[in-house]
Amino acid sequence: MIIEVCGPGCYRCQTTEKNVLEALKELGRQIGDDAIVTKVKDVTMFRARGVLMTPAVLIDGVKMCEGRIPEVQEIKKWLQPQK
């Protein structure tokens, strides 16, 4: 699973990344083994992914949220296997 946190690196983007990492930790997921978390700071790169407002979170190329800081519990729902 590839998780991308898109934004210029402001406080909101840092908080979003922190929440993503916390959600992974709470689910017992290992970074590197179960998920790769990357920061996309280049405006051209995140615009190419369809991101217009930051922060944004993409999981395997699918935009999960944009323009707000997602809560840890919400992120955990995104990371659960779909039934």
PDB file of N, CA, C and O in Angstrom:
ATOM      1  N   MET A   1       0.842  -1.162   0.000  1.00  0.00           N
ATOM      2  CA  MET A   1       0.000   0.000   0.000  1.00  0.00           C
ATOM      3  C   MET A   1       0.896   1.237   0.000  1.00  0.00           C
ATOM      4  O   MET A   1       1.845   1.332   0.777  1.00  0.00           O
ATOM      5  N   ILE A   2       0.581   2.169  -0.874  1.00  0.00           N
ATOM      6  CA  ILE A   2       1.333   3.422  -0.943  1.00  0.00           C
ATOM      7  C   ILE A   2       0.415   4.552  -0.504  1.00  0.00           C
ATOM      8  O   ILE A   2      -0.646   4.776  -1.086  1.00  0.00           O
ATOM      9  N   ILE A   3       0.848   5.261   0.537  1.00  0.00           N
ATOM     10  CA  ILE A   3       0.081   6.376   1.074  1.00  0.00           C
ATOM     11  C   ILE A   3       0.864   7.645   0.787  1.00  0.00           C
ATOM     12  O   ILE A   3       2.023   7.773   1.179  1.00  0.00           O
ATOM     13  N   GLU A   4       0.220   8.584   0.098  1.00  0.00           N
ATOM     14  CA  GLU A   4       0.862   9.854  -0.224  1.00  0.00           C
ATOM     15  C   GLU A   4       0.167  10.979   0.530  1.00  0.00           C
ATOM     16  O   GLU A   4      -1.056  11.116   0.485  1.00  0.00           O
ATOM     17  N   VAL A   5       0.971  11.782   1.225  1.00  0.00           N
ATOM     18  CA  VAL A   5       0.470  12.983   1.890  1.00  0.00           C
ATOM     19  C   VAL A   5       0.931  14.156   1.030  1.00  0.00           C
ATOM     20  O   VAL A   5       2.128  14.417   0.915  1.00  0.00           O
ATOM     21  N   CYS A   6      -0.016  14.851   0.435  1.00  0.00           N
ATOM     22  CA  CYS A   6       0.297  15.941  -0.494  1.00  0.00           C
ATOM     23  C   CYS A   6       0.122  17.297   0.178  1.00  0.00           C
ATOM     24  O   CYS A   6      -0.883  17.559   0.838  1.00  0.00           O
ATOM     25  N   GLY A   7       1.117  18.145  -0.005  1.00  0.00           N
ATOM     26  CA  GLY A   7       1.069  19.500   0.523  1.00  0.00           C
ATOM     27  C   GLY A   7       2.464  20.073   0.621  1.00  0.00           C
ATOM     28  O   GLY A   7       3.449  19.342   0.515  1.00  0.00           O
ATOM     29  N   PRO A   8       2.558  21.379   0.823  1.00  0.00           N
ATOM     30  CA  PRO A   8       3.862  22.051   0.810  1.00  0.00           C
ATOM     31  C   PRO A   8       4.720  21.816   2.046  1.00  0.00           C
ATOM     32  O   PRO A   8       5.886  22.210   2.065  1.00  0.00           O
ATOM     33  N   GLY A   9       4.167  21.182   3.080  1.00  0.00           N
ATOM     34  CA  GLY A   9       4.953  20.921   4.277  1.00  0.00           C
ATOM     35  C   GLY A   9       4.588  21.814   5.452  1.00  0.00           C
ATOM     36  O   GLY A   9       5.346  21.924   6.415  1.00  0.00           O
ATOM     37  N   CYS A  10       3.428  22.451   5.371  1.00  0.00           N
ATOM     38  CA  CYS A  10       2.966  23.339   6.442  1.00  0.00           C
ATOM     39  C   CYS A  10       2.529  22.516   7.659  1.00  0.00           C
ATOM     40  O   CYS A  10       2.582  21.286   7.644  1.00  0.00           O
ATOM     41  N   TYR A  11       2.105  23.209   8.694  1.00  0.00           N
ATOM     42  CA  TYR A  11       1.665  22.547   9.921  1.00  0.00           C
ATOM     43  C   TYR A  11       0.515  21.569   9.642  1.00  0.00           C
ATOM     44  O   TYR A  11       0.497  20.466  10.189  1.00  0.00           O
ATOM     45  N   ARG A  12      -0.430  21.962   8.808  1.00  0.00           N
ATOM     46  CA  ARG A  12      -1.569  21.087   8.489  1.00  0.00           C
ATOM     47  C   ARG A  12      -1.109  19.806   7.793  1.00  0.00           C
ATOM     48  O   ARG A  12      -1.634  18.725   8.062  1.00  0.00           O
ATOM     49  N   CYS A  13      -0.139  19.930   6.910  1.00  0.00           N
ATOM     50  CA  CYS A  13       0.398  18.759   6.207  1.00  0.00           C
ATOM     51  C   CYS A  13       1.164  17.857   7.175  1.00  0.00           C
ATOM     52  O   CYS A  13       1.058  16.632   7.107  1.00  0.00           O
ATOM     53  N   GLN A  14       1.929  18.463   8.065  1.00  0.00           N
ATOM     54  CA  GLN A  14       2.678  17.689   9.056  1.00  0.00           C
ATOM     55  C   GLN A  14       1.727  16.948   9.993  1.00  0.00           C
ATOM     56  O   GLN A  14       1.978  15.797  10.351  1.00  0.00           O
ATOM     57  N   THR A  15       0.644  17.599  10.386  1.00  0.00           N
ATOM     58  CA  THR A  15      -0.344  16.964  11.259  1.00  0.00           C
ATOM     59  C   THR A  15      -1.027  15.811  10.536  1.00  0.00           C
ATOM     60  O   THR A  15      -1.287  14.767  11.135  1.00  0.00           O
ATOM     61  N   THR A  16      -1.312  15.992   9.275  1.00  0.00           N
ATOM     62  CA  THR A  16      -1.924  14.921   8.480  1.00  0.00           C
ATOM     63  C   THR A  16      -0.999  13.722   8.411  1.00  0.00           C
ATOM     64  O   THR A  16      -1.439  12.587   8.595  1.00  0.00           O
ATOM     65  N   GLU A  17       0.285  13.960   8.148  1.00  0.00           N
ATOM     66  CA  GLU A  17       1.246  12.854   8.097  1.00  0.00           C
ATOM     67  C   GLU A  17       1.325  12.161   9.458  1.00  0.00           C
ATOM     68  O   GLU A  17       1.351  10.932   9.529  1.00  0.00           O
ATOM     69  N   LYS A  18       1.364  12.941  10.530  1.00  0.00           N
ATOM     70  CA  LYS A  18       1.419  12.374  11.886  1.00  0.00           C
ATOM     71  C   LYS A  18       0.193  11.488  12.138  1.00  0.00           C
ATOM     72  O   LYS A  18       0.323  10.407  12.713  1.00  0.00           O
ATOM     73  N   ASN A  19      -0.983  11.932  11.715  1.00  0.00           N
ATOM     74  CA  ASN A  19      -2.200  11.141  11.891  1.00  0.00           C
ATOM     75  C   ASN A  19      -2.168   9.854  11.072  1.00  0.00           C
ATOM     76  O   ASN A  19      -2.637   8.815  11.536  1.00  0.00           O
ATOM     77  N   VAL A  20      -1.622   9.911   9.865  1.00  0.00           N
ATOM     78  CA  VAL A  20      -1.479   8.707   9.037  1.00  0.00           C
ATOM     79  C   VAL A  20      -0.564   7.707   9.740  1.00  0.00           C
ATOM     80  O   VAL A  20      -0.884   6.522   9.826  1.00  0.00           O
ATOM     81  N   LEU A  21       0.560   8.180  10.237  1.00  0.00           N
ATOM     82  CA  LEU A  21       1.512   7.295  10.916  1.00  0.00           C
ATOM     83  C   LEU A  21       0.905   6.700  12.189  1.00  0.00           C
ATOM     84  O   LEU A  21       1.131   5.530  12.500  1.00  0.00           O
ATOM     85  N   GLU A  22       0.145   7.498  12.915  1.00  0.00           N
ATOM     86  CA  GLU A  22      -0.510   7.011  14.134  1.00  0.00           C
ATOM     87  C   GLU A  22      -1.553   5.944  13.791  1.00  0.00           C
ATOM     88  O   GLU A  22      -1.659   4.937  14.491  1.00  0.00           O
ATOM     89  N   ALA A  23      -2.316   6.156  12.732  1.00  0.00           N
ATOM     90  CA  ALA A  23      -3.318   5.175  12.310  1.00  0.00           C
ATOM     91  C   ALA A  23      -2.650   3.848  11.949  1.00  0.00           C
ATOM     92  O   ALA A  23      -3.137   2.782  12.326  1.00  0.00           O
ATOM     93  N   LEU A  24      -1.557   3.913  11.234  1.00  0.00           N
ATOM     94  CA  LEU A  24      -0.817   2.693  10.888  1.00  0.00           C
ATOM     95  C   LEU A  24      -0.331   1.986  12.142  1.00  0.00           C
ATOM     96  O   LEU A  24      -0.444   0.766  12.262  1.00  0.00           O
ATOM     97  N   LYS A  25       0.209   2.758  13.070  1.00  0.00           N
ATOM     98  CA  LYS A  25       0.715   2.191  14.318  1.00  0.00           C
ATOM     99  C   LYS A  25      -0.402   1.505  15.100  1.00  0.00           C
ATOM    100  O   LYS A  25      -0.226   0.385  15.580  1.00  0.00           O
ATOM    101  N   GLU A  26      -1.556   2.173  15.230  1.00  0.00           N
ATOM    102  CA  GLU A  26      -2.672   1.613  15.975  1.00  0.00           C
ATOM    103  C   GLU A  26      -3.218   0.340  15.337  1.00  0.00           C
ATOM    104  O   GLU A  26      -3.762  -0.521  16.028  1.00  0.00           O
ATOM    105  N   LEU A  27      -3.072   0.222  14.017  1.00  0.00           N
ATOM    106  CA  LEU A  27      -3.525  -0.979  13.314  1.00  0.00           C
ATOM    107  C   LEU A  27      -2.459  -2.069  13.276  1.00  0.00           C
ATOM    108  O   LEU A  27      -2.699  -3.165  12.770  1.00  0.00           O
ATOM    109  N   GLY A  28      -1.282  -1.764  13.814  1.00  0.00           N
ATOM    110  CA  GLY A  28      -0.201  -2.743  13.825  1.00  0.00           C
ATOM    111  C   GLY A  28       0.463  -2.933  12.478  1.00  0.00           C
ATOM    112  O   GLY A  28       1.071  -3.973  12.225  1.00  0.00           O
ATOM    113  N   ARG A  29       0.353  -1.944  11.615  1.00  0.00           N
ATOM    114  CA  ARG A  29       0.964  -2.009  10.286  1.00  0.00           C
ATOM    115  C   ARG A  29       2.397  -1.493  10.354  1.00  0.00           C
ATOM    116  O   ARG A  29       2.679  -0.503  11.029  1.00  0.00           O
ATOM    117  N   GLN A  30       3.287  -2.163   9.657  1.00  0.00           N
ATOM    118  CA  GLN A  30       4.697  -1.785   9.642  1.00  0.00           C
ATOM    119  C   GLN A  30       5.006  -0.945   8.412  1.00  0.00           C
ATOM    120  O   GLN A  30       4.687  -1.329   7.287  1.00  0.00           O
ATOM    121  N   ILE A  31       5.631   0.203   8.638  1.00  0.00           N
ATOM    122  CA  ILE A  31       6.050   1.032   7.514  1.00  0.00           C
ATOM    123  C   ILE A  31       7.196   0.324   6.813  1.00  0.00           C
ATOM    124  O   ILE A  31       8.158  -0.110   7.446  1.00  0.00           O
ATOM    125  N   GLY A  32       7.081   0.217   5.530  1.00  0.00           N
ATOM    126  CA  GLY A  32       8.080  -0.480   4.738  1.00  0.00           C
ATOM    127  C   GLY A  32       7.614  -1.874   4.357  1.00  0.00           C
ATOM    128  O   GLY A  32       7.818  -2.312   3.225  1.00  0.00           O
ATOM    129  N   ASP A  33       6.984  -2.581   5.304  1.00  0.00           N
ATOM    130  CA  ASP A  33       6.470  -3.925   5.025  1.00  0.00           C
ATOM    131  C   ASP A  33       5.021  -3.872   4.545  1.00  0.00           C
ATOM    132  O   ASP A  33       4.685  -4.432   3.502  1.00  0.00           O
ATOM    133  N   ASP A  34       4.164  -3.193   5.314  1.00  0.00           N
ATOM    134  CA  ASP A  34       2.736  -3.139   5.007  1.00  0.00           C
ATOM    135  C   ASP A  34       2.338  -1.879   4.247  1.00  0.00           C
ATOM    136  O   ASP A  34       1.351  -1.877   3.512  1.00  0.00           O
ATOM    137  N   ALA A  35       3.106  -0.809   4.425  1.00  0.00           N
ATOM    138  CA  ALA A  35       2.748   0.470   3.804  1.00  0.00           C
ATOM    139  C   ALA A  35       3.992   1.318   3.581  1.00  0.00           C
ATOM    140  O   ALA A  35       4.963   1.240   4.333  1.00  0.00           O
ATOM    141  N   ILE A  36       3.940   2.114   2.547  1.00  0.00           N
ATOM    142  CA  ILE A  36       4.966   3.114   2.269  1.00  0.00           C
ATOM    143  C   ILE A  36       4.276   4.466   2.355  1.00  0.00           C
ATOM    144  O   ILE A  36       3.279   4.707   1.674  1.00  0.00           O
ATOM    145  N   VAL A  37       4.808   5.340   3.189  1.00  0.00           N
ATOM    146  CA  VAL A  37       4.247   6.678   3.348  1.00  0.00           C
ATOM    147  C   VAL A  37       5.216   7.671   2.726  1.00  0.00           C
ATOM    148  O   VAL A  37       6.386   7.730   3.103  1.00  0.00           O
ATOM    149  N   THR A  38       4.721   8.453   1.770  1.00  0.00           N
ATOM    150  CA  THR A  38       5.565   9.447   1.117  1.00  0.00           C
ATOM    151  C   THR A  38       4.926  10.820   1.220  1.00  0.00           C
ATOM    152  O   THR A  38       3.706  10.953   1.311  1.00  0.00           O
ATOM    153  N   LYS A  39       5.780  11.840   1.203  1.00  0.00           N
ATOM    154  CA  LYS A  39       5.312  13.220   1.183  1.00  0.00           C
ATOM    155  C   LYS A  39       5.498  13.746  -0.231  1.00  0.00           C
ATOM    156  O   LYS A  39       6.575  13.610  -0.813  1.00  0.00           O
ATOM    157  N   VAL A  40       4.462  14.338  -0.777  1.00  0.00           N
ATOM    158  CA  VAL A  40       4.529  14.954  -2.105  1.00  0.00           C
ATOM    159  C   VAL A  40       4.405  16.454  -1.881  1.00  0.00           C
ATOM    160  O   VAL A  40       3.313  16.973  -1.649  1.00  0.00           O
ATOM    161  N   LYS A  41       5.546  17.146  -1.954  1.00  0.00           N
ATOM    162  CA  LYS A  41       5.576  18.586  -1.688  1.00  0.00           C
ATOM    163  C   LYS A  41       5.558  19.430  -2.962  1.00  0.00           C
ATOM    164  O   LYS A  41       5.209  20.610  -2.925  1.00  0.00           O
ATOM    165  N   ASP A  42       5.928  18.833  -4.069  1.00  0.00           N
ATOM    166  CA  ASP A  42       6.004  19.555  -5.334  1.00  0.00           C
ATOM    167  C   ASP A  42       4.605  19.823  -5.872  1.00  0.00           C
ATOM    168  O   ASP A  42       3.837  18.891  -6.107  1.00  0.00           O
ATOM    169  N   VAL A  43       4.279  21.080  -6.065  1.00  0.00           N
ATOM    170  CA  VAL A  43       2.944  21.476  -6.528  1.00  0.00           C
ATOM    171  C   VAL A  43       2.582  20.793  -7.841  1.00  0.00           C
ATOM    172  O   VAL A  43       1.456  20.322  -8.000  1.00  0.00           O
ATOM    173  N   THR A  44       3.507  20.734  -8.768  1.00  0.00           N
ATOM    174  CA  THR A  44       3.249  20.098 -10.057  1.00  0.00           C
ATOM    175  C   THR A  44       2.890  18.628  -9.877  1.00  0.00           C
ATOM    176  O   THR A  44       2.006  18.108 -10.558  1.00  0.00           O
ATOM    177  N   MET A  45       3.579  17.967  -8.959  1.00  0.00           N
ATOM    178  CA  MET A  45       3.337  16.542  -8.729  1.00  0.00           C
ATOM    179  C   MET A  45       1.964  16.301  -8.101  1.00  0.00           C
ATOM    180  O   MET A  45       1.242  15.398  -8.523  1.00  0.00           O
ATOM    181  N   PHE A  46       1.596  17.105  -7.091  1.00  0.00           N
ATOM    182  CA  PHE A  46       0.293  16.813  -6.495  1.00  0.00           C
ATOM    183  C   PHE A  46      -0.854  17.334  -7.351  1.00  0.00           C
ATOM    184  O   PHE A  46      -1.959  16.799  -7.272  1.00  0.00           O
ATOM    185  N   ARG A  47      -0.630  18.349  -8.158  1.00  0.00           N
ATOM    186  CA  ARG A  47      -1.670  18.781  -9.102  1.00  0.00           C
ATOM    187  C   ARG A  47      -1.912  17.684 -10.151  1.00  0.00           C
ATOM    188  O   ARG A  47      -3.045  17.458 -10.574  1.00  0.00           O
ATOM    189  N   ALA A  48      -0.836  17.011 -10.560  1.00  0.00           N
ATOM    190  CA  ALA A  48      -0.958  15.921 -11.529  1.00  0.00           C
ATOM    191  C   ALA A  48      -1.785  14.762 -10.964  1.00  0.00           C
ATOM    192  O   ALA A  48      -2.351  13.975 -11.722  1.00  0.00           O
ATOM    193  N   ARG A  49      -1.854  14.659  -9.656  1.00  0.00           N
ATOM    194  CA  ARG A  49      -2.646  13.617  -9.000  1.00  0.00           C
ATOM    195  C   ARG A  49      -4.085  14.081  -8.750  1.00  0.00           C
ATOM    196  O   ARG A  49      -4.875  13.350  -8.153  1.00  0.00           O
ATOM    197  N   GLY A  50      -4.425  15.275  -9.198  1.00  0.00           N
ATOM    198  CA  GLY A  50      -5.772  15.791  -9.047  1.00  0.00           C
ATOM    199  C   GLY A  50      -6.018  16.529  -7.746  1.00  0.00           C
ATOM    200  O   GLY A  50      -7.167  16.801  -7.395  1.00  0.00           O
ATOM    201  N   VAL A  51      -4.954  16.857  -7.024  1.00  0.00           N
ATOM    202  CA  VAL A  51      -5.085  17.559  -5.745  1.00  0.00           C
ATOM    203  C   VAL A  51      -5.085  19.060  -6.000  1.00  0.00           C
ATOM    204  O   VAL A  51      -4.142  19.603  -6.575  1.00  0.00           O
ATOM    205  N   LEU A  52      -6.158  19.727  -5.564  1.00  0.00           N
ATOM    206  CA  LEU A  52      -6.269  21.171  -5.728  1.00  0.00           C
ATOM    207  C   LEU A  52      -6.097  21.903  -4.405  1.00  0.00           C
ATOM    208  O   LEU A  52      -5.628  23.041  -4.378  1.00  0.00           O
ATOM    209  N   MET A  53      -6.477  21.250  -3.302  1.00  0.00           N
ATOM    210  CA  MET A  53      -6.353  21.855  -1.980  1.00  0.00           C
ATOM    211  C   MET A  53      -5.550  20.909  -1.081  1.00  0.00           C
ATOM    212  O   MET A  53      -5.673  19.688  -1.178  1.00  0.00           O
ATOM    213  N   THR A  54      -4.741  21.485  -0.220  1.00  0.00           N
ATOM    214  CA  THR A  54      -3.930  20.668   0.675  1.00  0.00           C
ATOM    215  C   THR A  54      -4.345  20.921   2.110  1.00  0.00           C
ATOM    216  O   THR A  54      -4.938  21.957   2.412  1.00  0.00           O
ATOM    217  N   PRO A  55      -4.044  19.996   2.991  1.00  0.00           N
ATOM    218  CA  PRO A  55      -3.402  18.708   2.734  1.00  0.00           C
ATOM    219  C   PRO A  55      -4.367  17.730   2.063  1.00  0.00           C
ATOM    220  O   PRO A  55      -5.586  17.892   2.116  1.00  0.00           O
ATOM    221  N   ALA A  56      -3.793  16.731   1.444  1.00  0.00           N
ATOM    222  CA  ALA A  56      -4.576  15.670   0.817  1.00  0.00           C
ATOM    223  C   ALA A  56      -3.897  14.335   1.100  1.00  0.00           C
ATOM    224  O   ALA A  56      -2.682  14.266   1.284  1.00  0.00           O
ATOM    225  N   VAL A  57      -4.693  13.290   1.131  1.00  0.00           N
ATOM    226  CA  VAL A  57      -4.176  11.943   1.337  1.00  0.00           C
ATOM    227  C   VAL A  57      -4.659  11.074   0.187  1.00  0.00           C
ATOM    228  O   VAL A  57      -5.848  11.034  -0.127  1.00  0.00           O
ATOM    229  N   LEU A  58      -3.704  10.373  -0.441  1.00  0.00           N
ATOM    230  CA  LEU A  58      -4.018   9.412  -1.481  1.00  0.00           C
ATOM    231  C   LEU A  58      -3.531   8.044  -1.028  1.00  0.00           C
ATOM    232  O   LEU A  58      -2.429   7.916  -0.494  1.00  0.00           O
ATOM    233  N   ILE A  59      -4.349   7.029  -1.243  1.00  0.00           N
ATOM    234  CA  ILE A  59      -3.955   5.663  -0.935  1.00  0.00           C
ATOM    235  C   ILE A  59      -4.026   4.878  -2.227  1.00  0.00           C
ATOM    236  O   ILE A  59      -5.090   4.740  -2.831  1.00  0.00           O
ATOM    237  N   ASP A  60      -2.874   4.363  -2.644  1.00  0.00           N
ATOM    238  CA  ASP A  60      -2.757   3.637  -3.914  1.00  0.00           C
ATOM    239  C   ASP A  60      -3.364   4.428  -5.064  1.00  0.00           C
ATOM    240  O   ASP A  60      -4.047   3.871  -5.923  1.00  0.00           O
ATOM    241  N   GLY A  61      -3.106   5.746  -5.069  1.00  0.00           N
ATOM    242  CA  GLY A  61      -3.536   6.613  -6.153  1.00  0.00           C
ATOM    243  C   GLY A  61      -4.959   7.133  -6.042  1.00  0.00           C
ATOM    244  O   GLY A  61      -5.387   7.925  -6.882  1.00  0.00           O
ATOM    245  N   VAL A  62      -5.706   6.707  -5.023  1.00  0.00           N
ATOM    246  CA  VAL A  62      -7.094   7.145  -4.848  1.00  0.00           C
ATOM    247  C   VAL A  62      -7.126   8.250  -3.792  1.00  0.00           C
ATOM    248  O   VAL A  62      -6.659   8.058  -2.669  1.00  0.00           O
ATOM    249  N   LYS A  63      -7.682   9.407  -4.160  1.00  0.00           N
ATOM    250  CA  LYS A  63      -7.771  10.528  -3.229  1.00  0.00           C
ATOM    251  C   LYS A  63      -8.810  10.209  -2.165  1.00  0.00           C
ATOM    252  O   LYS A  63      -9.979   9.975  -2.474  1.00  0.00           O
ATOM    253  N   MET A  64      -8.371  10.201  -0.904  1.00  0.00           N
ATOM    254  CA  MET A  64      -9.256   9.890   0.211  1.00  0.00           C
ATOM    255  C   MET A  64      -9.805  11.153   0.873  1.00  0.00           C
ATOM    256  O   MET A  64     -10.939  11.163   1.351  1.00  0.00           O
ATOM    257  N   CYS A  65      -9.010  12.206   0.901  1.00  0.00           N
ATOM    258  CA  CYS A  65      -9.481  13.481   1.432  1.00  0.00           C
ATOM    259  C   CYS A  65      -8.614  14.599   0.866  1.00  0.00           C
ATOM    260  O   CYS A  65      -7.505  14.380   0.379  1.00  0.00           O
ATOM    261  N   GLU A  66      -9.170  15.807   0.951  1.00  0.00           N
ATOM    262  CA  GLU A  66      -8.476  16.965   0.393  1.00  0.00           C
ATOM    263  C   GLU A  66      -8.950  18.218   1.111  1.00  0.00           C
ATOM    264  O   GLU A  66     -10.143  18.393   1.359  1.00  0.00           O
ATOM    265  N   GLY A  67      -8.000  19.088   1.441  1.00  0.00           N
ATOM    266  CA  GLY A  67      -8.335  20.378   2.009  1.00  0.00           C
ATOM    267  C   GLY A  67      -8.662  20.370   3.487  1.00  0.00           C
ATOM    268  O   GLY A  67      -9.174  21.356   4.017  1.00  0.00           O
ATOM    269  N   ARG A  68      -8.371  19.262   4.161  1.00  0.00           N
ATOM    270  CA  ARG A  68      -8.623  19.173   5.600  1.00  0.00           C
ATOM    271  C   ARG A  68      -7.693  18.144   6.221  1.00  0.00           C
ATOM    272  O   ARG A  68      -7.081  17.332   5.528  1.00  0.00           O
ATOM    273  N   ILE A  69      -7.601  18.197   7.546  1.00  0.00           N
ATOM    274  CA  ILE A  69      -6.781  17.243   8.288  1.00  0.00           C
ATOM    275  C   ILE A  69      -7.685  16.090   8.716  1.00  0.00           C
ATOM    276  O   ILE A  69      -8.602  16.296   9.511  1.00  0.00           O
ATOM    277  N   PRO A  70      -7.448  14.886   8.209  1.00  0.00           N
ATOM    278  CA  PRO A  70      -8.283  13.756   8.615  1.00  0.00           C
ATOM    279  C   PRO A  70      -7.914  13.275  10.015  1.00  0.00           C
ATOM    280  O   PRO A  70      -6.747  13.309  10.407  1.00  0.00           O
ATOM    281  N   GLU A  71      -8.915  12.830  10.758  1.00  0.00           N
ATOM    282  CA  GLU A  71      -8.688  12.278  12.092  1.00  0.00           C
ATOM    283  C   GLU A  71      -8.118  10.859  11.978  1.00  0.00           C
ATOM    284  O   GLU A  71      -8.302  10.188  10.962  1.00  0.00           O
ATOM    285  N   VAL A  72      -7.439  10.421  13.012  1.00  0.00           N
ATOM    286  CA  VAL A  72      -6.821   9.092  13.037  1.00  0.00           C
ATOM    287  C   VAL A  72      -7.879   8.009  12.810  1.00  0.00           C
ATOM    288  O   VAL A  72      -7.652   7.079  12.035  1.00  0.00           O
ATOM    289  N   GLN A  73      -9.024   8.119  13.474  1.00  0.00           N
ATOM    290  CA  GLN A  73     -10.076   7.096  13.339  1.00  0.00           C
ATOM    291  C   GLN A  73     -10.578   6.994  11.901  1.00  0.00           C
ATOM    292  O   GLN A  73     -10.870   5.898  11.422  1.00  0.00           O
ATOM    293  N   GLU A  74     -10.679   8.117  11.217  1.00  0.00           N
ATOM    294  CA  GLU A  74     -11.117   8.111   9.817  1.00  0.00           C
ATOM    295  C   GLU A  74     -10.079   7.413   8.937  1.00  0.00           C
ATOM    296  O   GLU A  74     -10.427   6.612   8.069  1.00  0.00           O
ATOM    297  N   ILE A  75      -8.823   7.721   9.166  1.00  0.00           N
ATOM    298  CA  ILE A  75      -7.746   7.109   8.383  1.00  0.00           C
ATOM    299  C   ILE A  75      -7.734   5.598   8.603  1.00  0.00           C
ATOM    300  O   ILE A  75      -7.528   4.832   7.662  1.00  0.00           O
ATOM    301  N   LYS A  76      -7.951   5.180   9.827  1.00  0.00           N
ATOM    302  CA  LYS A  76      -7.979   3.741  10.123  1.00  0.00           C
ATOM    303  C   LYS A  76      -9.061   3.045   9.306  1.00  0.00           C
ATOM    304  O   LYS A  76      -8.859   1.918   8.854  1.00  0.00           O
ATOM    305  N   LYS A  77     -10.194   3.689   9.112  1.00  0.00           N
ATOM    306  CA  LYS A  77     -11.265   3.086   8.288  1.00  0.00           C
ATOM    307  C   LYS A  77     -10.802   2.923   6.849  1.00  0.00           C
ATOM    308  O   LYS A  77     -11.122   1.925   6.203  1.00  0.00           O
ATOM    309  N   TRP A  78     -10.048   3.899   6.339  1.00  0.00           N
ATOM    310  CA  TRP A  78      -9.540   3.812   4.969  1.00  0.00           C
ATOM    311  C   TRP A  78      -8.567   2.648   4.812  1.00  0.00           C
ATOM    312  O   TRP A  78      -8.486   2.034   3.748  1.00  0.00           O
ATOM    313  N   LEU A  79      -7.837   2.355   5.874  1.00  0.00           N
ATOM    314  CA  LEU A  79      -6.778   1.334   5.814  1.00  0.00           C
ATOM    315  C   LEU A  79      -7.280  -0.082   6.053  1.00  0.00           C
ATOM    316  O   LEU A  79      -6.535  -1.041   5.853  1.00  0.00           O
ATOM    317  N   GLN A  80      -8.528  -0.228   6.478  1.00  0.00           N
ATOM    318  CA  GLN A  80      -9.088  -1.549   6.727  1.00  0.00           C
ATOM    319  C   GLN A  80      -9.391  -2.234   5.396  1.00  0.00           C
ATOM    320  O   GLN A  80      -9.804  -1.577   4.441  1.00  0.00           O
ATOM    321  N   PRO A  81      -9.188  -3.548   5.329  1.00  0.00           N
ATOM    322  CA  PRO A  81      -9.540  -4.265   4.105  1.00  0.00           C
ATOM    323  C   PRO A  81     -11.038  -4.160   3.845  1.00  0.00           C
ATOM    324  O   PRO A  81     -11.852  -4.249   4.764  1.00  0.00           O
ATOM    325  N   GLN A  82     -11.382  -3.969   2.583  1.00  0.00           N
ATOM    326  CA  GLN A  82     -12.798  -3.871   2.200  1.00  0.00           C
ATOM    327  C   GLN A  82     -13.400  -5.264   2.126  1.00  0.00           C
ATOM    328  O   GLN A  82     -12.769  -6.198   1.631  1.00  0.00           O
ATOM    329  N   LYS A  83     -14.630  -5.397   2.625  1.00  0.00           N
ATOM    330  CA  LYS A  83     -15.314  -6.704   2.648  1.00  0.00           C
ATOM    331  C   LYS A  83     -16.176  -6.873   1.438  1.00  0.00           C
ATOM    332  O   LYS A  83     -16.827  -7.907   1.284  1.00  0.00           O
TER     333      LYS A  83
END
